[in-house]
Amino acid sequence: MKRLFVALWLLLEAGPAFAQAPAASVAKPEAAPSEPVAKPASPPESSAKVAPDAKASEFPPEVQRALDALVRADLKQGPTAGLSVGVMRGGQRWMSGYGYRDLAKKLPATVRTTYRMASITKSFTAVAVMQLAQAGKLDLDADIHTLVPEYPVKQWPVTVRQLLGHLGGVPTYDSPSAGNNTKPVTTKEAIGLFADRPLMSEPGTRYLYTTWGFNLLGAAVETASGQSYREYMRDHVFGPANMSHADVDEISTRDAQQAVGYRVAGAALKPSRFLDVTSRFGGGGTRATVEDLLGFARAVLDHTLVTRETMGRMQATMVTRDGHITDYGMGFATYPLRGHYIVAHAGGQPETTTLLVLLPAEDTAIALATNVEDEAKRLRRLSIRLMETVLDEGAPARGGHFTDPVDAVVYEGMGRLASYGLAYHDWATRGPGTLPPETDLAGAFTKVSALFDRAAIARDGRGAMERIRGAHEPRAESLFIRVGAHMAATVEKAMGAERLRAYRTQGAAGFFADYLAACETLKCPDAERFSPAVRGDVARFVAGWKRAEVPALKRTRLEAAKDPERLWPSLKEAAVRAPAVRPDYTDELLTLADRAKRKPTDRMRWLERATELHPESMDAHLAQAVGLMEADREAEGIPHVREAFETPEGSLVLSPSGFLKRLLDTRSPKVARGLLRAAVTLHPDAPELWDALAKRERALGDAGAAKTAQSQAKRARQARAAQEARAPKTTGVTAPAGNAPAQDKAGSTSPSVPVDPESAPEP
């Protein structure tokens, strides 16, 4: 099922040297004015262009119009400054700029506008490290201290390989001041900022996203190559990838095309605070254009910078010692999304938000950069819409809505299996990936049928959901990947490769139904046809889905319809026709609510419709709770948080840590406080929630409530300590899953591109 984008997540920073135009010196930005900079009323027309590459060509005109229209529609939501977009599939490219790179001077954003890349820099650095490893100049399993002597020996060795996957235990920014550097620093000084800090965990046991860890890799590049980081990147990454405007992000390397950065302040924009990023050079200190990003993407997809085998290793998710996947490879986030295999990185810093998405099996890339901070949610949403337009002819991928909680868990499993299976099959057959070794396929099918057993799910829904959500991991024998990829290969053999594209819009049950039909044709062994109960659920789900489809929305999203209001009666009628099983329109209804932010009545109407049409949807209830809290109706919103928690997905996602992560996307202090007030009623024994609530109450001026929350935090902490003292002692380290994937209702992972702490608001 779907979680709002986590990203948990964004990865941050980027850059390059201007080969064609000399770099102009730019003065240090002045202090931000006290008055907000208003959003421009009429942004300039987009400036689309085709890459100068002679082999590149334009997308068909109708595709270009569709891409332009969806970007423009999205930019109507909230204050915006500038945005540059690039899309590439095979030899076709489309790029365009929107709005202003400088609001005060009314300078338009174009495809030539340069932005801070933030953590996309980590992907550049990882490629450099792997180039040196290929050349025998750097050992991936060497202790980083041997390459960076100024980084002291720690309580455990930390290897280059572990740092590439954020498994080295190196801390990230541990205070607001730790990342707020305003003066240029050398490599040695950058390492010195954190060199004395102890490791946060034993390497290999825990995923911990860290820009400091990639600074160590940047320093290792210098040691192994004998060049400065900037020189190496220009000679071996930016140059070969035709990134003609990429460079390290220093004031001296900027030219007149550099975007001025802004942050959202209420309904307007203010200039960003000044930040010197030389202190995070290897983890977030570069800048580039979207054309440069597409050049990098082309080089990655063509294996120009490293070999195909090396790139396959970089795109494979890493695994903690106890068998949890991290959804992060070597310098790239990597996960399935609606049957696509995604390789991505995002970035967020003062002055910028960026996102680069690669689909190696489909030879496709999407690049987005804006000069507005904290726009990760928008860029993730846009990337999915662009992907749908280019790869799926604009057809939306929808999950399923179920009134029976057992059905919901079964379909969650089918969706996850379909998404992992389709994605990994494509990645292994059309990309540089490999599949887990197959040992006992019949036994794997039997175990999957057991995961979908209705009686077991009814007895313990939460436990069943946990097992299903971990069934793709090595600790669970990679069941969903092995079985799903075998199913995809079987369907392709019987029905052709094009058939594999249909399930992104027809639902996971359609994939299962086609597999069973393909088995009839190919005479699969009975052991590979699932249990009779699973086959019965498949038939029931497919029938319900077909009864509930709205013809006008089969090839378009609700928010893209000319008159969404006119379609509301059809959605209600479809729900009556198939009350137990039907397509889920939650995401589209919530998008309509977002677009109506300036019309509170309209917004609340769409929020209410989301919970009316999908009363078992965690996302719908959470969105309505937020809407009510924004309207100062917190008492009405808190019950919706509880409703969200009672869903099969909510019981897992809305843990104490889940609530704290969700606050990263919450800009409103009063909404954050309302969510925390609801959270402590669900988790009264979680001191971290009480601490966060106390902080919010204090910030909003309620000293009494803050004192009460702090007292509750103390009691909860004492109770936890007493419980731990009574618990039997165990040995060994059990690591959390780390950056666990978020699931959409189609069972596919939503882009959990990790969030860099420097860009996230405090909880």
C-alpha positions in Angstrom: 0.0 0.0 0.0 1.0 3.6 -0.4 2.8 5.8 1.9 3.2 9.5 1.2 6.6 10.0 -0.2 9.1 9.4 2.3 11.9 10.0 1.0 12.2 9.8 4.0 14.2 10.9 1.9 16.2 13.3 -0.4 19.8 13.0 -1.3 21.6 16.3 -1.8 24.1 18.4 -3.9 25.9 18.9 -7.6 28.1 20.9 -10.2 30.6 21.4 -13.4 33.0 23.7 -15.2 31.9 25.9 -18.1 33.8 24.7 -21.1 32.0 27.0 -23.6 31.5 30.2 -21.7 34.0 31.6 -19.1 32.8 31.4 -15.5 32.0 34.8 -14.2 32.7 35.8 -10.6 29.6 36.4 -8.5 29.5 38.4 -5.4 28.4 36.9 -2.1 24.6 37.2 -1.8 23.4 40.0 0.4 21.4 39.4 3.5 17.8 38.4 2.8 15.4 41.4 2.8 12.9 41.6 5.6 9.9 41.5 3.3 9.0 38.3 1.3 9.7 38.3 -2.4 6.3 37.8 -4.0 5.6 35.1 -6.5 5.6 36.4 -10.1 2.1 36.7 -11.5 3.0 35.6 -15.0 6.1 33.4 -15.4 7.7 33.5 -18.8 6.9 30.9 -21.5 8.9 27.7 -21.3 12.1 27.6 -23.4 12.2 24.1 -24.7 15.1 22.8 -26.7 16.7 19.7 -28.0 20.2 18.6 -26.9 23.0 19.5 -29.4 23.8 15.8 -29.6 23.4 14.9 -33.3 21.8 11.6 -32.4 19.2 13.2 -30.2 15.7 13.9 -31.6 12.5 15.4 -30.4 9.6 13.5 -28.9 6.5 13.6 -31.0 4.6 16.9 -30.8 1.7 15.4 -28.8 4.1 14.0 -26.2 5.8 17.4 -25.9 2.5 19.1 -25.4 1.5 16.6 -22.8 4.8 17.0 -20.9 4.5 20.7 -21.0 0.9 20.7 -19.9 1.4 18.5 -16.8 4.4 20.6 -15.6 2.4 23.8 -16.0 -0.6 22.3 -14.2 1.7 21.3 -11.3 3.4 24.7 -11.0 0.0 26.3 -10.3 0.2 24.8 -6.8 1.9 27.0 -4.3 4.6 29.7 -4.8 7.2 28.9 -7.4 10.3 30.6 -8.8 12.2 28.6 -11.4 12.1 25.0 -12.7 14.1 23.3 -15.4 13.0 19.9 -16.7 14.7 17.3 -18.9 13.3 14.0 -20.2 15.1 11.5 -22.3 14.1 8.1 -23.8 16.6 6.4 -26.1 17.6 9.1 -28.6 14.7 11.4 -27.9 15.0 14.4 -25.6 12.7 17.1 -24.3 13.9 20.0 -22.1 12.2 23.1 -20.9 12.5 25.9 -18.4 9.7 27.6 -16.4 9.4 30.7 -14.3 12.4 32.7 -13.1 15.9 31.9 -12.1 16.0 35.4 -10.5 12.6 36.9 -9.4 13.9 40.4 -8.6 15.5 40.8 -12.1 12.8 38.8 -13.9 15.4 36.6 -15.5 13.8 33.4 -16.9 14.8 29.9 -16.0 16.0 27.9 -19.0 17.6 24.6 -19.8 20.9 26.5 -19.5 20.2 27.7 -15.9 22.7 26.2 -13.4 21.5 24.9 -10.0 23.1 23.5 -7.0 22.8 19.7 -7.4 23.1 19.1 -3.7 23.2 15.3 -3.0 23.1 14.2 -6.6 26.8 14.9 -6.2 27.0 11.6 -4.3 26.2 9.8 -7.6 29.0 11.7 -9.3 31.4 10.9 -6.5 30.4 7.2 -6.5 31.2 6.9 -10.2 34.6 8.4 -9.6 35.3 5.9 -6.8 34.3 3.0 -9.0 36.4 4.2 -11.9 39.4 4.2 -9.6 38.5 0.8 -8.3 38.3 -0.6 -11.8 41.7 0.8 -12.5 43.2 -0.9 -9.5 44.0 2.4 -7.8 41.5 1.9 -4.9 40.4 -1.1 -3.0 36.7 -1.1 -2.1 37.3 -3.2 1.0 40.1 -0.9 2.3 39.7 0.9 5.6 39.0 4.5 4.7 41.7 5.6 7.2 44.3 4.1 4.8 43.2 6.5 2.1 42.3 9.4 4.3 44.9 9.5 7.1 43.3 12.6 8.7 40.3 10.5 9.5 41.3 8.7 12.7 41.0 4.9 13.2 37.6 4.2 14.7 36.3 1.5 17.0 35.6 -0.6 13.9 37.1 -0.5 10.4 35.1 1.5 7.9 35.4 0.4 4.2 35.0 2.3 1.0 32.3 -0.2 0.0 30.3 0.5 3.2 30.6 4.3 2.7 29.2 4.0 -0.9 26.0 2.4 0.5 25.7 4.5 3.7 26.5 1.5 5.8 29.7 2.8 7.4 28.2 4.2 10.6 29.6 7.6 9.9 27.3 10.2 11.5 25.4 12.9 9.6 24.8 16.5 10.7 24.2 16.2 14.4 23.2 19.8 15.2 21.8 22.8 13.3 25.3 24.4 13.3 27.1 21.4 12.0 26.0 22.0 8.4 25.8 25.7 8.4 29.2 26.6 7.0 29.6 30.1 5.4 33.3 30.1 4.6 35.3 28.1 2.0 37.3 25.1 3.4 39.9 22.8 2.1 39.5 19.0 1.8 41.4 18.5 5.1 39.3 21.1 6.9 36.1 19.6 5.6 37.2 16.2 7.0 38.2 17.9 10.3 34.7 19.1 10.9 33.6 15.6 11.8 36.8 13.5 12.1 36.6 13.2 15.9 33.0 12.1 16.1 32.5 8.4 16.9 30.7 6.0 14.6 27.0 5.8 15.2 26.8 2.1 14.6 29.0 -0.9 13.7 29.6 -0.8 9.9 27.4 -3.1 8.0 24.6 -3.2 10.6 22.6 -0.1 9.8 21.7 2.2 6.9 22.6 5.8 8.0 22.4 8.4 5.3 25.4 10.7 5.6 27.0 13.5 3.5 30.1 13.3 5.7 30.6 9.7 4.6 30.7 10.9 1.0 33.2 13.6 1.9 35.5 10.8 2.9 35.0 9.2 -0.5 35.8 12.5 -2.2 39.0 12.7 -0.2 39.8 9.1 -1.2 39.4 10.1 -4.9 42.0 12.7 -4.4 44.4 10.3 -2.7 44.0 7.5 -5.2 44.1 9.8 -8.3 46.7 12.3 -7.3 44.3 15.1 -8.5 42.1 17.5 -6.7 38.4 16.5 -6.5 37.5 19.2 -8.9 40.2 18.2 -11.4 39.3 14.6 -11.3 35.6 15.2 -11.8 36.2 17.5 -14.7 38.6 15.1 -16.4 36.9 11.8 -15.7 33.2 12.4 -15.1 32.0 15.7 -16.3 34.0 15.8 -19.5 33.3 12.3 -20.7 29.6 12.7 -19.9 29.4 15.9 -21.9 28.4 17.9 -18.8 29.8 21.1 -20.2 28.4 23.4 -17.5 29.1 21.2 -14.4 31.6 22.2 -11.8 32.1 22.3 -8.1 29.8 24.9 -6.6 32.1 27.8 -5.5 31.3 31.5 -5.8 34.3 31.9 -8.2 32.9 29.2 -10.6 29.4 30.7 -11.0 28.3 32.7 -14.0 25.3 34.8 -14.9 23.1 31.7 -15.5 23.3 30.6 -11.9 19.8 30.4 -10.2 19.1 32.6 -7.2 17.7 30.5 -4.4 14.5 30.9 -2.5 12.6 29.4 0.4 8.9 29.3 1.0 7.6 31.7 3.7 3.9 31.3 4.0 2.4 32.0 0.6 5.4 33.8 -0.7 9.2 33.3 -1.3 12.2 34.8 0.5 15.9 34.5 -0.6 17.7 31.5 0.7 20.2 31.9 3.5 23.9 31.8 2.3 25.6 28.4 2.6 29.1 27.6 1.4 29.1 24.0 0.2 32.9 23.4 0.0 32.4 21.7 3.4 30.4 18.9 1.7 32.3 18.8 -1.6 32.1 15.0 -2.2 28.6 14.7 -0.7 26.9 17.8 -2.0 29.2 20.4 -3.4 28.6 20.6 -7.2 26.3 22.4 -9.6 25.0 21.7 -13.1 22.2 22.2 -15.6 19.4 19.7 -16.4 21.1 19.2 -19.7 24.2 18.2 -17.8 22.1 15.7 -15.8 20.8 14.1 -18.9 24.4 13.9 -20.2 25.3 12.1 -17.0 22.3 9.9 -17.3 23.2 9.0 -20.9 26.7 8.1 -19.8 25.4 5.9 -17.0 22.8 4.1 -19.2 25.5 3.6 -22.0 28.1 2.4 -19.4 30.5 5.1 -20.7 31.9 6.0 -17.3 32.3 2.5 -15.9 31.7 -1.0 -17.2 28.3 -2.6 -17.5 29.2 -5.1 -14.7 30.4 -2.3 -12.4 27.2 -0.3 -13.1 25.1 -3.3 -12.3 26.8 -3.6 -8.9 26.2 0.1 -8.3 22.5 -0.2 -9.1 22.0 -3.3 -6.9 20.6 -2.5 -3.4 23.0 -3.1 -0.5 22.1 -5.3 2.4 22.6 -5.0 6.2 24.4 -7.8 7.9 21.1 -9.3 9.1 19.6 -9.4 5.6 17.6 -6.2 5.3 17.9 -4.3 2.0 18.5 -0.6 2.2 17.1 0.5 -1.2 20.4 2.2 -1.8 23.2 0.8 -4.0 26.6 2.5 -4.5 25.8 6.2 -4.9 22.2 5.7 -6.1 18.9 5.0 -4.4 17.5 1.9 -6.2 14.0 0.3 -5.9 11.0 -0.9 -7.9 8.2 1.6 -8.7 5.0 0.2 -10.3 7.0 -2.5 -12.1 9.8 -0.1 -13.2 13.3 -0.6 -11.8 14.3 2.9 -10.5 17.8 4.2 -10.0 17.7 7.7 -8.6 19.2 10.4 -6.4 17.7 13.6 -5.1 19.1 16.7 -3.5 18.0 19.5 -1.2 20.0 22.4 0.1 19.6 26.1 0.6 18.9 27.5 -2.9 17.8 24.2 -4.5 15.9 21.0 -4.8 16.9 18.5 -7.4 16.0 15.0 -8.7 17.5 12.6 -11.2 15.6 9.4 -12.0 17.0 6.7 -14.3 15.1 3.7 -15.7 18.0 1.5 -17.0 15.8 -1.2 -18.4 13.8 1.3 -20.5 16.7 3.6 -21.5 14.9 6.5 -19.9 15.9 9.4 -17.6 14.1 12.4 -16.0 15.9 15.4 -14.5 14.4 18.2 -12.5 15.9 21.2 -10.7 14.3 24.1 -9.0 15.7 27.1 -7.1 13.1 26.7 -4.4 14.0 24.7 -1.3 12.1 21.8 0.2 10.3 21.0 -3.0 11.1 17.2 -2.8 7.4 16.2 -2.8 6.7 18.3 -5.9 9.6 16.9 -7.8 8.8 13.3 -6.9 5.2 13.8 -8.0 6.3 15.4 -11.2 8.8 12.7 -12.0 6.1 10.1 -11.7 3.7 12.0 -14.0 6.5 12.5 -16.5 7.3 8.8 -16.4 3.6 7.9 -16.9 3.5 10.2 -20.0 6.7 8.9 -21.6 6.5 5.2 -20.8 2.8 4.5 -20.2 1.1 6.8 -22.7 -0.2 8.9 -19.8 -2.2 6.0 -18.3 -2.2 6.2 -14.5 -1.1 3.3 -12.3 -3.7 2.8 -9.5 -3.7 0.5 -6.6 -6.7 -1.4 -5.2 -9.1 -0.4 -2.5 -10.6 -3.1 -0.3 -13.3 -3.0 2.5 -12.1 -6.4 3.9 -8.8 -5.9 5.7 -7.8 -9.5 4.8 -8.3 -8.7 1.1 -6.2 -5.5 1.6 -3.3 -7.5 3.0 -3.5 -10.2 0.3 -3.6 -7.5 -2.4 -0.7 -5.7 -0.8 1.3 -8.9 -1.2 0.2 -9.4 -4.8 1.1 -5.8 -5.6 4.5 -6.0 -4.0 5.3 -9.4 -5.7 4.2 -8.0 -9.1 6.2 -4.8 -8.8 9.4 -6.5 -7.6 9.0 -9.3 -10.1 8.4 -7.1 -13.2 11.1 -4.6 -12.2 13.8 -7.1 -11.5 12.9 -9.2 -14.6 13.3 -6.0 -16.7 16.4 -4.9 -15.0 18.1 -8.3 -15.4 17.1 -8.9 -19.0 17.2 -5.3 -20.4 19.5 -3.6 -18.0 22.8 -4.4 -16.2 21.2 -6.2 -13.2 21.2 -9.8 -12.0 18.6 -12.0 -10.3 19.0 -13.9 -7.0 20.2 -17.5 -7.6 17.3 -19.9 -8.0 17.4 -23.0 -5.8 13.9 -24.3 -5.0 11.3 -22.5 -7.2 8.4 -24.9 -6.2 9.2 -24.3 -2.6 9.2 -20.6 -3.1 5.7 -20.7 -4.6 4.5 -22.7 -1.7 5.9 -20.1 0.7 4.3 -17.3 -1.1 0.9 -19.0 -1.0 1.4 -19.4 2.7 2.0 -15.6 3.0 -1.4 -15.1 1.3 -3.2 -17.5 3.5 -6.5 -15.8 4.6 -6.8 -17.6 7.9 -3.3 -16.7 9.0 -3.9 -13.1 8.0 -7.2 -12.9 9.9 -5.5 -14.2 13.0 -2.6 -11.7 12.9 -3.0 -9.0 10.3 -0.1 -6.9 11.5 2.3 -9.8 11.6 1.1 -10.9 8.1 1.7 -7.4 6.7 5.2 -7.3 8.3 6.0 -10.7 6.7 4.7 -9.6 3.3 6.6 -6.3 3.5 9.8 -8.2 4.1 9.3 -11.0 1.6 11.6 -9.4 -1.1 14.6 -9.3 1.3 17.5 -11.7 1.5 16.5 -12.6 5.1 13.2 -14.0 3.6 15.0 -15.7 0.7 14.1 -12.9 -1.7 10.8 -14.7 -2.3 8.9 -12.0 -4.1 11.8 -11.2 -6.4 12.4 -14.8 -7.4 8.8 -15.8 -7.8 7.8 -12.5 -9.4 10.6 -12.5 -11.9 9.8 -16.1 -12.9 6.1 -15.1 -13.4 7.2 -12.1 -15.6 9.4 -14.4 -17.7 6.6 -16.9 -18.1 4.1 -14.2 -19.2 6.7 -12.7 -21.6 7.3 -16.2 -23.1 3.6 -16.9 -23.6 2.2 -13.4 -24.4 5.1 -11.2 -25.5 7.2 -8.5 -23.8 4.6 -5.8 -24.5 2.1 -7.5 -22.3 4.3 -6.8 -19.3 3.6 -3.1 -19.6 -0.2 -3.6 -19.1 -0.1 -4.3 -15.3 1.0 -0.8 -14.4 -2.6 0.3 -15.2 -4.6 -2.9 -14.8 -3.6 -3.8 -11.3 -1.6 -6.6 -9.8 -4.4 -9.2 -10.0 -4.3 -8.8 -13.8 -0.6 -9.9 -13.7 -1.5 -13.0 -11.6 -4.4 -13.8 -13.9 -2.2 -13.6 -17.0 0.5 -15.7 -15.3 -2.1 -18.4 -14.5 -3.3 -18.3 -18.1 0.3 -18.5 -19.4 0.8 -21.6 -17.2 -2.1 -23.3 -19.0 -0.5 -22.6 -22.3 3.0 -23.6 -21.2 1.9 -26.5 -18.9 3.6 -25.2 -15.8 4.1 -27.6 -12.9 1.2 -27.6 -10.5 3.6 -26.5 -7.7 4.1 -23.2 -9.6 0.4 -22.3 -9.9 -0.2 -21.1 -6.3 -2.8 -22.6 -4.0 -6.5 -22.9 -5.0 -7.3 -20.1 -2.4 -4.9 -17.7 -4.0 -6.3 -18.5 -7.5 -9.8 -17.8 -6.2 -8.7 -14.4 -4.8 -7.1 -13.5 -8.1 -10.4 -14.2 -10.0 -12.5 -12.3 -7.5 -10.1 -9.3 -7.5 -10.0 -9.1 -11.4 -13.8 -9.3 -11.6 -14.4 -6.6 -9.0 -11.8 -4.3 -10.6 -13.5 -4.6 -14.0 -16.9 -3.9 -12.6 -15.6 -0.7 -10.8 -13.6 0.8 -13.7 -14.8 4.3 -14.8 -14.3 4.3 -18.7 -13.5 8.0 -18.7 -10.6 7.5 -16.4 -9.0 4.3 -17.9 -6.4 6.4 -19.8 -6.2 9.5 -17.7 -5.9 10.7 -14.1 -8.8 12.3 -12.4 -7.0 15.6 -11.9 -6.1 15.7 -15.6 -9.8 15.4 -16.6 -11.4 18.5 -18.1 -14.1 18.5 -15.5 -13.3 16.3 -12.5 -16.5 17.5 -10.7 -18.6 15.9 -13.5 -16.9 12.5 -12.8 -17.6 12.4 -9.1 -21.1 10.7 -9.5 -19.4 8.0 -11.7 -16.9 7.3 -9.0 -19.6 6.9 -6.4 -21.6 4.6 -8.8 -18.5 2.5 -9.4 -18.0 2.1 -5.6 -21.6 0.8 -5.3 -21.1 -1.7 -8.2 -18.0 -3.1 -6.6 -18.0 -2.2 -2.9 -15.4 -4.9 -1.9 -12.8 -4.5 -4.6 -12.1 -1.5 -6.8 -9.4 0.8 -8.2 -8.1 3.4 -5.6 -8.4 7.0 -6.6 -7.0 8.4 -3.3 -3.9 10.0 -4.8 -5.9 11.7 -7.5 -8.5 13.1 -5.1 -5.8 14.4 -2.8 -4.0 16.0 -5.8 -7.3 17.9 -6.6 -7.4 18.9 -2.9 -3.8 20.3 -3.1 -4.7 22.3 -6.2 -7.6 23.9 -4.3 -5.4 25.2 -1.5 -6.4 28.8 -2.1 -10.1 27.8 -2.0 -10.5 26.2 1.5 -14.1 25.1 0.8 -13.2 23.3 -2.4 -10.2 21.8 -0.8 -12.1 20.3 2.1 -14.7 19.0 -0.2 -12.1 16.9 -2.1 -10.5 15.7 1.1 -13.9 14.6 2.4 -14.6 12.8 -0.8 -11.3 10.9 -0.5 -12.3 9.4 2.8 -15.9 8.9 1.6 -14.8 7.0 -1.5 -12.0 5.2 0.3 -12.8 5.0 4.1 -10.1 2.4 4.6 -7.3 4.6 3.1 -4.6 5.7 5.5 -3.5 8.5 3.2 -7.0 9.8 2.8 -7.5 10.0 6.5 -4.2 11.6 7.2 -4.7 14.2 4.5 -8.1 15.1 5.9 -6.6 15.3 9.4 -4.0 17.8 8.1 -6.6 19.8 6.2 -8.7 20.1 9.4 -5.7 21.1 11.5 -4.7 23.8 9.0 -8.3 25.1 9.3 -7.9 25.3 13.2 -10.2 22.3 13.6 -7.7 20.0 15.3 -10.3 18.3 17.5 -12.0 17.0 14.3 -8.7 16.1 12.7 -7.3 13.8 15.5 -9.9 11.1 15.0 -8.8 10.8 11.3 -5.3 10.2 12.5 -6.6 7.4 14.6 -8.6 6.0 11.7 -5.4 6.1 9.6 -3.6 4.1 12.3 -6.3 1.4 12.3 -5.8 0.5 8.7 -3.5 -2.5 7.9 -0.9 -0.1 6.5 -1.2 2.4 9.3 -0.5 -0.1 12.0 2.9 -0.5 10.5 3.7 2.9 9.0 2.5 5.1 11.8 5.0 3.9 14.4 6.7 6.5 16.6 9.6 6.8 14.0 7.0 6.9 11.2 5.3 9.9 12.7 8.6 11.7 13.2 9.6 11.0 9.5 6.2 12.2 8.4 6.8 15.5 10.1 9.7 16.2 7.7 7.1 17.1 5.1 5.1 19.2 7.5 5.8 22.9 7.2 3.0 24.1 9.4 3.9 24.2 13.1 0.3 23.8 14.2 -0.2 20.8 11.9 2.9 19.2 13.3 1.7 19.8 16.8 -1.7 18.4 16.0 -0.2 15.2 14.5 2.1 14.8 17.5 -0.9 15.3 19.9 -2.6 12.4 18.0 0.6 10.4 18.0 1.1 10.4 21.7 -2.5 9.1 22.2 -1.5 6.1 20.0 2.0 5.7 21.4 1.9 7.0 25.0 5.1 5.1 25.9 7.3 6.7 23.2 9.5 9.4 24.8 10.7 10.6 21.5 7.1 11.7 20.5 6.6 13.5 23.8 9.9 15.3 23.4 9.0 16.4 19.9 5.6 17.5 21.2 7.1 19.5 24.0 9.3 21.3 21.5 6.4 22.2 19.3 4.3 23.4 22.2 7.1 25.6 23.4 7.6 27.0 19.9 3.9 27.9 19.7 4.0 29.6 23.1 2.2 27.1 25.3 4.7 26.7 28.1 2.3 24.8 30.3 1.6 22.2 27.6 5.3 21.9 26.9 6.0 21.3 30.5 3.4 18.6 30.7 4.7 16.9 27.5 8.2 17.0 28.9 7.1 15.3 32.1 5.4 12.6 30.1 8.6 12.1 28.1 10.5 11.6 31.3 8.0 9.0 32.6 8.1 7.2 29.3 11.9 7.2 29.3 12.0 5.8 32.8 9.4 3.1 32.0 11.4 2.1 28.9 14.7 1.9 30.9 13.0 -0.3 33.5 11.6 -2.6 30.8 15.0 -2.9 29.2 16.6 -3.7 32.5 14.1 -6.6 33.0 14.6 -7.9 29.5 16.9 -10.9 29.0 20.3 -10.0 27.7 21.0 -10.9 24.0 24.1 -11.0 21.9 24.6 -9.7 18.4 23.4 -6.7 16.5 20.0 -6.4 15.0 19.8 -3.6 12.5 16.7 -1.7 11.4 15.7 -1.9 7.8 17.0 1.6 7.3 15.5 3.4 4.4 12.6 1.0 4.0 10.6 1.4 0.8 7.2 3.1 0.8 4.5 1.2 -1.0 1.9 2.5 -3.3 -1.5 0.8 -3.6 -0.3 -1.1 -6.6 2.2 -2.7 -4.3 5.1 -0.7 -5.9 7.7 1.2 -4.0 7.3 4.9 -4.1 10.5 6.9 -4.6 12.2 6.7 -1.3 15.1 8.8 -2.4 16.8 9.5 1.0 16.2 12.9 2.7 19.3 14.8 3.5 18.9 16.1 7.1 20.3 19.5 6.2 17.2 20.3 4.1 14.6 18.9 6.5 12.7 21.0 9.1 13.2 20.0 12.7 10.5 17.6 14.0 
